[in-house]
Protein backbone atom coordinates (compact mmCIF):
# COMPACT_ATOMS: atom_id res chain seq x y z
CA UNK A 1 0.00 0.00 0.00
CA UNK A 2 1.38 3.36 -1.01
CA UNK A 3 0.16 6.31 1.04
CA UNK A 4 -0.32 9.61 -0.75
CA UNK A 5 0.15 12.78 1.28
CA UNK A 6 -1.93 15.93 1.13
CA UNK A 7 1.18 17.72 -0.16
CA UNK A 8 1.42 15.29 -3.10
CA UNK A 9 -2.24 15.82 -3.98
CA UNK A 10 -1.76 19.58 -3.77
CA UNK A 11 1.30 19.40 -6.07
CA UNK A 12 -0.60 17.22 -8.58
CA UNK A 13 -3.54 19.64 -8.58
CA UNK A 14 -1.15 22.48 -9.30
CA UNK A 15 0.61 20.56 -12.10
CA UNK A 16 -2.44 19.01 -13.82
CA UNK A 17 -5.77 20.57 -14.71
CA UNK A 18 -7.86 17.74 -13.30
CA UNK A 19 -6.88 15.32 -10.54
CA UNK A 20 -9.28 12.62 -9.37
CA UNK A 21 -9.35 10.07 -6.57
CA UNK A 22 -10.99 6.76 -7.34
CA UNK A 23 -12.08 5.12 -4.10
CA UNK A 24 -12.86 1.41 -4.04
CA UNK A 25 -14.85 0.34 -0.97
CA UNK A 26 -13.67 -2.54 1.20
CA UNK A 27 -14.62 -6.06 0.14
CA UNK A 28 -16.69 -7.91 2.73
CA UNK A 29 -17.77 -11.46 3.27
CA UNK A 30 -20.77 -12.45 5.38
CA UNK A 31 -20.14 -14.43 8.57
CA UNK A 32 -20.76 -17.97 7.31
CA UNK A 33 -22.25 -19.36 10.56
CA UNK A 34 -24.69 -16.44 10.97
CA UNK A 35 -25.71 -16.64 7.33
CA UNK A 36 -26.39 -20.40 7.52
CA UNK A 37 -28.42 -19.96 10.72
CA UNK A 38 -30.50 -17.17 9.14
CA UNK A 39 -31.07 -19.24 6.00
CA UNK A 40 -32.18 -22.25 8.10
CA UNK A 41 -34.61 -20.05 10.06
CA UNK A 42 -36.13 -18.66 6.83
CA UNK A 43 -36.49 -22.16 5.36
CA UNK A 44 -38.27 -23.31 8.53
CA UNK A 45 -40.63 -20.31 8.32
CA UNK A 46 -41.37 -21.09 4.66
CA UNK A 47 -42.06 -24.76 5.44
CA UNK A 48 -44.37 -23.84 8.33
CA UNK A 49 -46.23 -21.45 6.06
CA UNK A 50 -46.65 -24.08 3.34
CA UNK A 51 -47.87 -26.62 5.89
CA UNK A 52 -50.37 -24.11 7.30
CA UNK A 53 -51.61 -23.40 3.76
CA UNK A 54 -52.05 -27.12 3.08
CA UNK A 55 -53.71 -27.83 6.43
CA UNK A 56 -57.39 -28.76 6.01
CA UNK A 57 -58.26 -26.75 9.13
CA UNK A 58 -56.98 -23.48 7.56
CA UNK A 59 -59.85 -21.28 6.45
CA UNK A 60 -60.13 -19.72 3.03
CA UNK A 61 -59.51 -16.26 4.55
CA UNK A 62 -56.34 -17.52 6.29
CA UNK A 63 -55.06 -19.02 3.02
CA UNK A 64 -55.77 -15.73 1.24
CA UNK A 65 -53.86 -13.85 3.96
CA UNK A 66 -50.94 -16.29 3.63
CA UNK A 67 -50.80 -15.70 -0.13
CA UNK A 68 -50.93 -11.92 0.33
CA UNK A 69 -48.01 -11.93 2.77
CA UNK A 70 -44.55 -11.89 1.16
CA UNK A 71 -42.41 -14.98 1.67
CA UNK A 72 -39.73 -14.49 4.32
CA UNK A 73 -36.16 -13.91 3.20
CA UNK A 74 -32.77 -13.50 4.85
CA UNK A 75 -32.13 -9.96 6.12
CA UNK A 76 -28.50 -9.54 5.06
CA UNK A 77 -28.20 -6.27 6.99
CA UNK A 78 -28.58 -8.26 10.22
CA UNK A 79 -25.66 -10.58 9.34
CA UNK A 80 -22.16 -9.61 10.48
CA UNK A 81 -19.68 -8.87 7.71
CA UNK A 82 -15.97 -9.55 7.82
CA UNK A 83 -13.64 -7.28 5.83
CA UNK A 84 -11.51 -9.44 3.55
CA UNK A 85 -9.99 -6.64 1.46
CA UNK A 86 -9.33 -3.06 2.62
CA UNK A 87 -10.65 0.11 0.99
CA UNK A 88 -8.36 1.40 -1.78
CA UNK A 89 -7.68 4.83 -3.23
CA UNK A 90 -5.94 5.64 -6.49
CA UNK A 91 -5.11 9.08 -7.86
CA UNK A 92 -5.39 9.92 -11.52
CA UNK A 93 -5.07 12.94 -13.76
CA UNK A 94 -7.45 13.80 -16.56
CA UNK A 95 -6.35 12.04 -19.78
CA UNK A 96 -4.44 14.16 -22.27
CA UNK A 97 -5.11 14.20 -26.00
CA UNK A 98 -1.90 12.18 -26.44
CA UNK A 99 -3.21 9.48 -24.08
CA UNK A 100 -6.59 9.44 -25.83
CA UNK A 101 -4.89 9.19 -29.22
CA UNK A 102 -2.67 6.28 -28.10
CA UNK A 103 -5.74 4.60 -26.60
CA UNK A 104 -7.72 5.00 -29.82
CA UNK A 105 -4.84 3.56 -31.88
CA UNK A 106 -5.11 0.17 -30.12
CA UNK A 107 -8.79 0.15 -29.19
CA UNK A 108 -10.11 -1.80 -32.17
CA UNK A 109 -7.47 -4.54 -31.94
CA UNK A 110 -7.35 -4.92 -28.16
CA UNK A 111 -9.85 -3.10 -25.90
CA UNK A 112 -8.03 -4.27 -22.75
CA UNK A 113 -4.74 -2.87 -24.00
CA UNK A 114 -6.57 0.35 -24.80
CA UNK A 115 -7.81 0.52 -21.22
CA UNK A 116 -4.28 -0.10 -19.93
CA UNK A 117 -3.02 2.80 -22.06
CA UNK A 118 -5.67 5.03 -20.48
CA UNK A 119 -4.85 3.78 -16.97
CA UNK A 120 -1.06 4.17 -17.36
CA UNK A 121 -1.43 7.59 -18.97
CA UNK A 122 -3.49 8.90 -16.05
CA UNK A 123 -2.04 7.07 -13.00
CA UNK A 124 -0.42 9.35 -10.43
CA UNK A 125 -0.20 7.13 -7.35
CA UNK A 126 -2.07 5.45 -4.56
CA UNK A 127 -2.68 1.88 -3.46
CA UNK A 128 -0.62 -0.57 -5.51
CA UNK A 129 -3.58 -2.95 -5.80
CA UNK A 130 -4.79 -0.71 -8.63
CA UNK A 131 -1.80 -1.94 -10.64
CA UNK A 132 -1.97 -5.61 -9.68
CA UNK A 133 -5.63 -6.52 -9.03
CA UNK A 134 -7.34 -6.87 -12.41
CA UNK A 135 -10.83 -6.28 -11.01
CA UNK A 136 -9.76 -3.05 -9.30
CA UNK A 137 -7.87 -1.94 -12.42
CA UNK A 138 -10.80 -2.60 -14.78
CA UNK A 139 -13.10 -0.71 -12.38
CA UNK A 140 -10.71 2.26 -12.41
CA UNK A 141 -10.50 2.16 -16.22
CA UNK A 142 -14.30 2.21 -16.43
CA UNK A 143 -14.43 5.30 -14.18
CA UNK A 144 -11.55 7.00 -16.04
CA UNK A 145 -13.33 6.59 -19.36
CA UNK A 146 -16.01 8.99 -18.04
CA UNK A 147 -13.56 11.73 -16.90
CA UNK A 148 -12.82 13.34 -20.25
CA UNK A 149 -15.93 15.23 -21.30
CA UNK A 150 -15.61 17.51 -24.34
CA UNK A 151 -17.05 20.99 -23.90
CA UNK A 152 -19.08 21.82 -26.98
CA UNK A 153 -19.65 25.40 -28.01
CA UNK A 154 -22.21 26.93 -30.34
CA UNK A 155 -21.38 27.96 -33.87
CA UNK A 156 -22.56 31.40 -34.93
CA UNK A 157 -22.44 32.62 -38.48
CA UNK A 158 -21.04 36.13 -38.53
C-alpha positions in Angstrom: 0.0 0.0 0.0 1.4 3.4 -1.0 0.2 6.3 1.0 -0.3 9.6 -0.8 0.1 12.8 1.3 -1.9 15.9 1.1 1.2 17.7 -0.2 1.4 15.3 -3.1 -2.2 15.8 -4.0 -1.8 19.6 -3.8 1.3 19.4 -6.1 -0.6 17.2 -8.6 -3.5 19.6 -8.6 -1.2 22.5 -9.3 0.6 20.6 -12.1 -2.4 19.0 -13.8 -5.8 20.6 -14.7 -7.9 17.7 -13.3 -6.9 15.3 -10.5 -9.3 12.6 -9.4 -9.4 10.1 -6.6 -11.0 6.8 -7.3 -12.1 5.1 -4.1 -12.9 1.4 -4.0 -14.9 0.3 -1.0 -13.7 -2.5 1.2 -14.6 -6.1 0.1 -16.7 -7.9 2.7 -17.8 -11.5 3.3 -20.8 -12.4 5.4 -20.1 -14.4 8.6 -20.8 -18.0 7.3 -22.3 -19.4 10.6 -24.7 -16.4 11.0 -25.7 -16.6 7.3 -26.4 -20.4 7.5 -28.4 -20.0 10.7 -30.5 -17.2 9.1 -31.1 -19.2 6.0 -32.2 -22.3 8.1 -34.6 -20.0 10.1 -36.1 -18.7 6.8 -36.5 -22.2 5.4 -38.3 -23.3 8.5 -40.6 -20.3 8.3 -41.4 -21.1 4.7 -42.1 -24.8 5.4 -44.4 -23.8 8.3 -46.2 -21.5 6.1 -46.7 -24.1 3.3 -47.9 -26.6 5.9 -50.4 -24.1 7.3 -51.6 -23.4 3.8 -52.1 -27.1 3.1 -53.7 -27.8 6.4 -57.4 -28.8 6.0 -58.3 -26.7 9.1 -57.0 -23.5 7.6 -59.8 -21.3 6.4 -60.1 -19.7 3.0 -59.5 -16.3 4.6 -56.3 -17.5 6.3 -55.1 -19.0 3.0 -55.8 -15.7 1.2 -53.9 -13.8 4.0 -50.9 -16.3 3.6 -50.8 -15.7 -0.1 -50.9 -11.9 0.3 -48.0 -11.9 2.8 -44.5 -11.9 1.2 -42.4 -15.0 1.7 -39.7 -14.5 4.3 -36.2 -13.9 3.2 -32.8 -13.5 4.9 -32.1 -10.0 6.1 -28.5 -9.5 5.1 -28.2 -6.3 7.0 -28.6 -8.3 10.2 -25.7 -10.6 9.3 -22.2 -9.6 10.5 -19.7 -8.9 7.7 -16.0 -9.5 7.8 -13.6 -7.3 5.8 -11.5 -9.4 3.5 -10.0 -6.6 1.5 -9.3 -3.1 2.6 -10.6 0.1 1.0 -8.4 1.4 -1.8 -7.7 4.8 -3.2 -5.9 5.6 -6.5 -5.1 9.1 -7.9 -5.4 9.9 -11.5 -5.1 12.9 -13.8 -7.5 13.8 -16.6 -6.4 12.0 -19.8 -4.4 14.2 -22.3 -5.1 14.2 -26.0 -1.9 12.2 -26.4 -3.2 9.5 -24.1 -6.6 9.4 -25.8 -4.9 9.2 -29.2 -2.7 6.3 -28.1 -5.7 4.6 -26.6 -7.7 5.0 -29.8 -4.8 3.6 -31.9 -5.1 0.2 -30.1 -8.8 0.2 -29.2 -10.1 -1.8 -32.2 -7.5 -4.5 -31.9 -7.3 -4.9 -28.2 -9.8 -3.1 -25.9 -8.0 -4.3 -22.7 -4.7 -2.9 -24.0 -6.6 0.3 -24.8 -7.8 0.5 -21.2 -4.3 -0.1 -19.9 -3.0 2.8 -22.1 -5.7 5.0 -20.5 -4.8 3.8 -17.0 -1.1 4.2 -17.4 -1.4 7.6 -19.0 -3.5 8.9 -16.1 -2.0 7.1 -13.0 -0.4 9.4 -10.4 -0.2 7.1 -7.4 -2.1 5.4 -4.6 -2.7 1.9 -3.5 -0.6 -0.6 -5.5 -3.6 -3.0 -5.8 -4.8 -0.7 -8.6 -1.8 -1.9 -10.6 -2.0 -5.6 -9.7 -5.6 -6.5 -9.0 -7.3 -6.9 -12.4 -10.8 -6.3 -11.0 -9.8 -3.1 -9.3 -7.9 -1.9 -12.4 -10.8 -2.6 -14.8 -13.1 -0.7 -12.4 -10.7 2.3 -12.4 -10.5 2.2 -16.2 -14.3 2.2 -16.4 -14.4 5.3 -14.2 -11.6 7.0 -16.0 -13.3 6.6 -19.4 -16.0 9.0 -18.0 -13.6 11.7 -16.9 -12.8 13.3 -20.3 -15.9 15.2 -21.3 -15.6 17.5 -24.3 -17.1 21.0 -23.9 -19.1 21.8 -27.0 -19.7 25.4 -28.0 -22.2 26.9 -30.3 -21.4 28.0 -33.9 -22.6 31.4 -34.9 -22.4 32.6 -38.5 -21.0 36.1 -38.5 
